[in-house]
Amino acid sequence: MTETLQGKRFAVIATNGFEDSELTSPVEAVRNAGGEVIVVSTETGMPIEGENGTKVDVDAASKDVKDDKFDGIILPGGTGNADTIRMDQDAVALVKQHVQNDLPLGVICHGGWILADADVLRGRTLTSFPSLKTDLENAGATWVDEEVHCDQGLVSSRTPDDLPAFNAKLVEEFAEGEH
């Protein structure tokens, strides 16, 4: 059965320094399944640029979407991106509210840092790039080393090598909706 995301809106939250494929590949998978993707960043007016030069137009600033409800959120990695976006209090608040509303979220590689800042990891299990293990555990999570892990709509993966499994599980969870 083909998953359909027709009529659903998803946010990808990122800024400069994102890992190119960790943003573009999940976005493509969601769009191919019929979903609308809104790129949310710290500010608008200029495209954001990935570690390998991919430029992506920004649709909205995090401060302008804090009351928006998205059907799902994608958090790509990239060390610089993840470290910068976790300092954006509007992005942190958006992620926190989304998780508290039991809506699905996909996170890969270093993208999980913002989840620690949003204080939404207690009692959750996820994977990430291995260097985040201690940070995520200190935030209350159980860390596992798996290609893709899903915990009540929280879909996580480690690296770009995991993108095929991540994208498939992400679209499946996004199609299911609230948990």
C-alpha positions in Angstrom: 0.0 0.0 0.0 1.3 3.4 -0.9 1.3 5.9 1.9 -0.4 9.2 1.1 0.2 12.5 2.8 -2.2 14.4 0.6 -3.6 17.5 2.4 -1.0 17.3 5.2 1.6 20.0 6.1 5.1 19.3 7.3 7.9 21.5 8.6 11.5 20.9 8.1 13.4 23.0 10.7 17.0 23.8 9.7 19.5 26.6 9.1 22.9 26.9 7.4 25.2 23.9 7.8 22.6 21.2 7.5 23.7 17.8 6.1 22.5 18.2 2.5 21.0 14.7 2.0 19.4 14.6 5.5 17.3 17.5 4.5 16.7 16.9 0.8 16.0 13.2 0.9 13.3 13.2 3.5 11.7 16.3 2.0 11.6 14.5 -1.4 10.1 11.4 0.2 7.3 13.4 1.9 6.6 15.4 -1.3 6.5 12.3 -3.4 3.9 10.9 -1.0 1.8 14.0 -1.5 2.7 16.1 1.5 3.4 19.8 1.6 6.7 20.8 3.1 7.4 24.2 4.7 11.1 25.0 5.3 11.4 26.8 8.7 14.6 28.6 9.7 15.9 31.2 12.1 15.1 33.9 9.5 13.8 34.4 6.0 15.1 36.4 3.1 18.0 34.2 2.0 18.3 30.6 1.2 20.0 28.3 3.7 23.1 26.4 2.6 24.1 22.8 3.4 27.5 21.6 4.3 28.0 20.5 0.7 26.6 23.5 -1.0 22.9 22.7 -1.5 20.8 25.8 -1.2 17.2 25.6 0.0 14.7 28.5 0.1 13.2 29.3 3.5 9.4 29.6 3.6 9.0 30.9 7.1 10.9 32.1 10.2 10.5 30.1 13.4 9.2 33.1 15.2 6.3 33.4 12.7 5.1 29.8 12.9 5.0 29.3 16.6 1.2 29.0 16.6 1.1 26.9 13.4 0.2 23.2 13.7 2.1 20.9 11.4 1.2 17.2 10.8 4.9 16.3 11.2 8.3 17.8 11.7 11.7 16.8 10.1 14.9 17.7 11.9 17.9 17.1 9.7 21.5 16.8 11.0 24.7 18.6 10.2 26.7 19.7 13.3 26.6 23.4 12.6 22.8 23.3 11.7 21.9 21.3 14.8 24.0 23.4 17.2 22.6 26.7 15.8 19.0 25.7 15.6 18.9 24.5 19.2 19.7 28.0 20.3 16.6 29.4 18.5 14.1 29.5 21.3 11.2 29.8 18.8 12.3 26.6 17.1 12.7 24.8 20.4 9.2 25.9 21.5 7.7 24.7 18.2 9.4 21.3 18.6 8.4 21.0 22.3 4.7 21.8 21.5 4.7 19.4 18.6 6.0 16.5 20.6 3.7 17.3 23.5 0.8 17.1 21.1 1.8 13.5 20.2 2.5 14.4 16.6 5.1 12.5 14.6 8.6 13.8 14.2 11.6 12.6 12.2 15.2 13.3 13.4 18.5 12.1 12.0 22.1 12.4 12.9 22.9 15.5 15.0 19.3 16.8 14.7 18.4 15.3 18.1 20.2 18.1 20.0 17.1 20.3 19.8 15.0 17.6 21.4 17.3 17.7 24.5 16.8 21.5 24.6 13.0 21.1 24.2 13.1 18.7 27.2 11.0 16.0 25.5 13.2 13.0 25.7 12.4 11.5 29.2 11.3 7.9 28.8 11.8 8.0 25.0 14.1 5.7 23.0 15.9 7.0 19.9 19.1 6.7 17.8 21.4 9.4 16.5 25.0 10.0 15.4 26.9 8.2 18.1 28.5 11.3 19.5 25.1 12.5 20.8 24.6 9.4 22.9 25.6 11.0 26.2 23.7 14.2 25.5 20.5 12.4 24.7 20.9 10.0 27.7 21.5 13.0 30.0 18.2 14.4 28.7 16.4 11.3 29.8 16.4 9.2 26.6 17.4 5.6 26.1 19.9 5.5 23.2 20.1 2.6 20.7 22.5 2.0 17.8 20.0 1.1 15.0 19.5 2.0 11.4 16.0 3.4 12.2 14.1 3.4 15.5 10.5 4.5 16.0 9.1 5.3 19.5 5.5 6.5 19.4 5.9 8.6 16.3 9.5 9.7 17.0 11.4 8.3 14.0 15.2 8.5 14.4 18.3 7.4 12.4 22.0 7.8 12.6 23.6 9.0 9.3 22.9 9.5 5.6 23.5 5.8 5.1 20.2 5.2 6.9 18.1 7.5 4.8 16.3 4.7 2.8 15.0 3.1 6.0 14.4 6.5 7.7 12.4 7.9 4.8 10.2 4.8 4.5 9.4 4.8 8.3 9.0 8.6 8.3 6.4 8.5 5.6 4.6 5.6 7.3 4.4 7.5 10.6 3.5 10.8 9.0 0.6 8.9 7.2 -0.6 7.5 10.6 -0.6 10.9 12.2 -1.2 11.5 16.0 0.0 8.8 18.4 
